[in-house]
């Protein structure tokens, strides 16, 4: 595999560390680590989606419950709210509304 390498192992590991993602040396020709890399990718995506859904649910529950202001006995909807937006490639981004 060394002679046909397109990217050095060190460069690949450095990029993976910079992006906070796992590093796999793979070969489509010999199928080395292809299935393991794919399965890890899918597991990480599912875990990320579960985390995002949980945070969205928590935020929705917070927004649905009445909030009381200083002078408002029935509940106030004033003030800013923090919500969780759709996932991005880099993870979760928060938005103020």
N, C-alpha and C positions, 0 to 999 in steps of 0.2 A: 504494500500500500504506500510505502514511503516514496517510491519513484513517481507515482501518479498523483501525488498530493497537490491540490490547487492552493490550499491555505495551510500555513504551518500550524501545528498543534498549539504552539504557544500563542499565536495570534487568535486562534479560535477560542482558546480558554480565556484570554484577556477580554475579548469581546463579550463572551458569555458572562463573565464576572461583571463587566461594565453594565450590561443589560439586566443583571440579576436573574439570569435564566440558566438552566442546566446545559452542560456541554456534552455532546456525543460525537465521537468520530464514527462516521457512517460510510458505507459503500453501497451504492445502488447496484453495482455490478455483482458483488458477492453477497449482498443483502446483510452485511454486518451491521448490527445495531439499528437497522431501519425500523423494525417493528417496535423495539424498545423505545426509540425516540418518538415515534408516532403515539404510542400508548401513553407516554409521559406527557406529551403535548395535550392530548385529549383530557387526561386526568387533571392537569393544571387548569385547563379552560373550564372544565366543569366545576372545580373548586372555586375559581374566580367568579363564575356565574352564581353559584350558591351564596357566596359572600355578598355579592351585589344585590341579589334578591332579598337577603336578610336585612341589609342596610336600608333598602328601599321600603321594606315593610315596617321597620322601626321608624323611619322618617314619616311614613304615611300615618302610622299610629299617633305619632307626636302631633302631626298637623290636624288630625281629626279630633283630638281631645281639646276641649275648650281651654283657653289660656286667660287668666284674669290679669287685668291691668290694675294700677294703683286705685283708680277711681271708678273702675268698671266691675260691678258685682256679678254681671251675667257672663263675662268672658270677653276677651279682647282678641281681635285678629291683627292688631297693630304690631309693628316691628318687623324685623327681617327674619326670614326662615332659611335654613340651610337644607338643601335637598341633595340626593345622590342622583347623578345623571346616568345616562347609558354608559356602558363600559367603553373604554378606549383601549388601544393596543398597549398603552403604558399602564393601565390599571383603572382606577376609579377617579373621576374628577368631581369635585364638589362645586355646586353652583349656589349663589345667593339669589333669592328671588324676593 
